[in-house]
Structure formats: C-alpha cells, structure tokens
Amino acid sequence: MDYSRASSLQTAMQSAADSTALALSRDAPNLSSAELQSLAAATFKSRLGKLNVSNVAVNASYTKSGGSRLTIDASASLSTSFTKMAGFDKIDVAANSEVKWGNTRLRIALVLDTTGSMNSDGKMGAMKTAAKNLLDQLKSAAAGDGDVYASLIPFSKNVNVGASNHNADWIDWTDWESQPAILKNSKPSNWSSIGPGDDCPFTNSSHGFRCTAGPTSTTAVSEIPSSGAYRGYICPSPDSGNKDSSKVGIVYNGCYNSVPVTTTVDSGSDASCGSTPNCSCSGKGKDKLCTATSYQHNWIKNARSTWNGCVTDRGASNGPSEDYDRKVTAPSAGTPASLFPAEQNANCSAPVMALTYNWSSLKNLVDNLYPLGATNQPIGLVWGWQSLVGGGPFPAPPAKDPNYSYNQAIVLMSDGLNTLNRWYGNGSSTNASVDKRMFESATLGTCANVKAAGITIYAVHVNTDGDPKSTLLENCATSKDKFWMVTSASGLGSVFTEIGTELTKLRISN
C-alpha cells in the first residue's frame, strides 16, 4: 500500500515537473539563478497541489551548452503507514523534467507581397503589424544570438537587391542599358528632323511613353530641351503600359542626343529650299546656298550608378528557356541567362534584407514597406530561397554548428493572383504562364524546387475581394495545414502568430 501511494506521488510529481519546465522555458534565459529557483519552486508546488508530503525540494538549472536546456529536479518524502514496522518511516520520491530548445536553430525568410493592391482594405497596415509580431516571436525563441535568423523579401513584379550593388559582377545590364524596344527598328517618321525645342515625338498611345527633361527625370514634358546641359536630349519617360501593358512601370535608362548634320539642298541664283524642313538659304546670285539641318540621334545610356536596385526574373530575354528563374543556381559571367537582370522599374519594392538577428533593423524595414506594382509571387519565392543559401547580394549564411540541427522555412504572403513577370502578363489580370513558373506540377516549378531543398513553405492568401481561393498558394505550401486563406486584413495577425508558434515550438525531451 505504501508503494502504491509512492507510485501515485511520483506520477503527480512528474506531471508537475513537466508543466513547470514548460511554463518557465520562455522566461528562463532572462532570469537570474535566484529568480529561476524561486519561480520554479513556487510553480512546482502550485502544480503539485496539496498532497500529504514533506521535504519538498525543487532545483532548477538553465544552461546554454549545445543548445539551451532547462532542467527541473524535484524531490519529496512520503510518510509511510505499514513499512514503519520494518524501520522505514518515509519513502523518498523524485522527478526530473528537461526542456531543450535552441538545439534546433531556425532560419526564416519572410516573403511579403507589397504590390499596389495591398493598399486596400487595410491590408498593408495589418501585414506590417503581423510581420513585426512574428519577428518578436522569433526573437523571443532565441536564447542567444544566432539561434534564430530571419531575412525579409518584399516583392512586386521585381525584387530590390540594393542600388549599392551596381558594381557587382552578377548583374546583367543588357536590357537596362538598351533603348526602348519599340524604337530599335521603328523610329518616328520625322526622326531626323527633330531637335532642340521641337515637340516630343513620342506619345503614350503610339509608344507607351512621352519625353522628360533629362536622363534621370521621370516627369513628362511636351518639348525637347532647347538649352542647358541636356539641350536636344530626347529622353523617354517611364512606360505607362498604354502601348504594351507588359512594360508598365519600366524606366528607360538613357536618352537620344541630337547631333546636327548640315547638308546642301540647292545652290546658285535659282536655289530654294522647296519643302525641305529645317532649311534656310544664304548669299545672293550664283553664291546663293540653301542648306538644311538634320539630326543624328545616338542612344546615350545612363551611368549604372543611377540604378534603383531592381532586378527581374533570370533567364533569356525572349523567354524562360532555362530554369534560372526557378532555381538558385550560382550566376556565371559566361552564362548571361544566369545573371540577375537589372530593370529600372518605377514600382520597385523596398530593398531586401539578408539573414540577420538584428530584429530592430528588420522591423524598421517592415515599417518602411509601401504598396506599388503588379504581382509576381515566383520572384519573391525564389529570392526568399536565395536569402537562405546566399549568393548575389546575400552573403553565405553562417556555417552550421554540428551540435545543432537546423530548420529552414519561407513564409510567403500574398493578397492576390499573379499578373506580371518579365515575359508574361499585363499587370492587372491573372496570368497562367506566370503561375506555371511557380507551380507547374508537384515536381516542377519553384515551389517543388524549394521543398526538394528541405525548406518548409508556409503560404498565406489574404483574400479581401471575394476572389476564389488561391489553389496556387495552397499547392505551393509544404502541406495543406501550412496554407491559410484569410478574408479580412485583421485575420493576418492570428495566422502569423500561429506560424510563429509552430516555428518556435518547444518540446519536452525527457
């Protein structure tokens, strides 16, 4: 009978020790030894309840060797009834519980939709609050620096890898430095007669852009500058998308200069200009000379230092003939399609941030996000993956300590459907070709490649417009339970908290 009572006590003590360890695990890294001991004793005794025991003792220890560890050792004495006759007045009972965390380290990429539609229904504000709360959860899960890293990848059609990288050898400048495609082989009919002070030869309806007053200006003007440093410069304004909707937001990085060329139209006493434009006559009689001024226009590309940091999908300019846009293959100068193509886009997102445990910097970047541009989830996802493995603008991630195991995850949040990438779409309606780059099948596409690399994908669809559920995001998630659709902006908070709880979940090891 005494043994049975002791066995029941041991069960109760083990349960109390387990719950005490879990209750204290979050606060243990921030408590002094004395504070930890006092709180552990009080918590254990309250969980044990009023049992007829004596000599209750609790010892709590917290260590950070090979991962954080909280150990609770408890003991108590049970007075005996029958074994007293054999000389045993009490039975000593003990329990031990141990919580380990930090032996699993986390590396998390937050891939956040910052497209123009995020400006509606309170989505941008709700997303910022939810993201910062998630970062706080990740921070609290780290017992020490390096236990948890996070990166932040805002995306629209493009991703901003930082203008300071303009001298990097992994950037492809071909498209960035080129004149507008619509003008390469088809100039305005009066092209050679246009010069300083003339009307802008471009229209939104015919070309998709107008003129600006200089190479880096984005404000449209009606006339070519007639004085100043950019006299005669014909500079295309940002593309409106009116002519080719796939070009919306593109900024052309250069201008055509105007080099005057004088040619003789006629000479002699009967000389005249006829209908020749920009023609004038001088002299008299046989010395009369009629000359016309025409212009030769050369494309003068902007300095690369004027780049705003935007890149678009990797691959050939005429289409994704390779899988560079769906993988993190290292860029190589000998393979242009593997480089990251610079694209000056007026709707470029805020810059990315590499893996870090500088939580205040991450939260500051969240605060500075803004809603602009079209939706290209595949580029956000692949750059989230890139941030976890390094390459391009990202340094190699810290070497993995063999004393720890590592979990990597991407949290992909978007409020809509894919509308535009480098090759497909118009920026305003769903495009199946963009979707296909992301998820072609369970084994093809960016989603499949990320999962094959052992990275967990959490996907969140913020659907405040009554649109159909994004089966693309649902299929992209690692499993059905890692996909959420919320129908109000306020729903983001609880979903991000749920994701954060799962990411930082503790486990009882003994």
PyMOL commands that set and color helices and strands:
alter all, ss='L'
color gray80, all
select helices_A, chain A and resi 2-25+28-30+33-48+83-86+116-119+123-141+163-165+174-177+181-184+191-193+245-247+285-287+304-306+324-326+336-338+359-367+377-389+432-438+446-452+471-476+480-482+491-503
alter helices_A, ss='H'
color red, helices_A
select strands_A, chain A and resi 54-63+68-79+90-101+104-113+148-155+159-160+171-172+211-212+220-221+235-236+254-256+259-267+279-282+289-296+299-301+310-311+340-341+353-356+405-414+456-462+483-486+507-508
alter strands_A, ss='S'
color yellow, strands_A
deselect
rebuild
show_as cartoon
